[in-house]
Amino acid sequence: MRTFFAFLLLAPTWSLAQTGSPVSVAPAWYDDPMTQFYLLAGSLLVVALVVLLVAVVMLHVINVLAHLEAKRKAEERGEVYRPAPSFWSRFWQSANEFVPVEKEKDILLDHNYDGIRELDNHLPPWWKWLFYGTIAFSLVYLIVYHVTLTLPSSEQEYQAQVAEAEEQIKIFRAKNPVDENTVTLLTDAAALAEGQQLFQANCASCHLADGGGDIGPNLTDKFWIHGGGIKEVFTIVKNGVPGTNMVAWGQVLSPQNIQSVSSYVLSLQGTTPVKAKAPQGTLYPPDSTQTQTDTLNVQTLLR
Ligand code: HEC
């Protein structure tokens, strides 16, 4: 047993001893400082529990011996041995305040229904204190969550998590710049809002604010000169169409910006512009039906 605990306690130090050696034998999870902390804390907890258990057993043995001795002495004196109530039985009594059977007549109520009578027992103290505890808790809860607003509400916690996730998406996108081959259709509100802003600033002069088309083609219909998938749109926006007014925006906008403005352009599919320019190009995808926007998104996802 002792060797086993020594083993548990020493385990976290292995990797320390090994840092100098060229080949680390410990698996990766083992090198994680948190794992080592949990191992150490866990083994200490086990040791503490065992010590506690041994102490309780010892205490019990001492108790039994003391009772035996007291009983022996009482018998020597010719008295009947009556042990004092133990700590637990006193605790149990004060938590419940049981009324002994011989005192029940004191709390018997007057009424008598065909021999059925009622005792006027108090609520047990443990129940009352639990009840007062919930009142105190609700007061603290009310003040902290609704008066001083010290702790965040569920909604604020949710918002914080969403903000954190959006931050991570931003970092991820910054680390993984998109190009024609890796571009995906963005559908989250933040990206589309950014795309809309870019569109109004750079593209609305030729395609109109609602994408209805003027110098440039109508971007809301199902007809495309260069194809209406996210990869095609991204490529056209990035490289432009030489010899036309559609310039290469890759010189001006970052790949992320082109991705969001292209995603925004595709989100215009199926909307009704104020002044729609006549369709140019061919139907995209060629076999598209009325539900083109859906097919388009699925196709983009499958790519
Ligand atoms: C100066 C005018 C002008 C501006 C500004 C402009 N475009 Fe264009 N755009 C055009 C023209 C003209 C065409 C048609 C090119 C052709 O004939 O192939 C076009 C084509 C396109 C196409 C391809 C349409 C198709 O049917 O295949 C897309 C997508 C597009 N533009 C998106 C954008 C976006 C996004 C912006 C802003 C970043 C933008 N355009 C800014 C003039 C413009």
Boltz pocket constraint, residues with backbone or C-beta under 6 A from the ligand:
constraints:
  - pocket:
      binder: B
      contacts: [[A, 198], [A, 199], [A, 202], [A, 203], [A, 204], [A, 205], [A, 206], [A, 207], [A, 215], [A, 216], [A, 217], [A, 218], [A, 223], [A, 224], [A, 225], [A, 226], [A, 227], [A, 233], [A, 236], [A, 237], [A, 241], [A, 244], [A, 245], [A, 246], [A, 247], [A, 249], [A, 261], [A, 262], [A, 265], [A, 280], [A, 281]]
      max_distance: 6.0
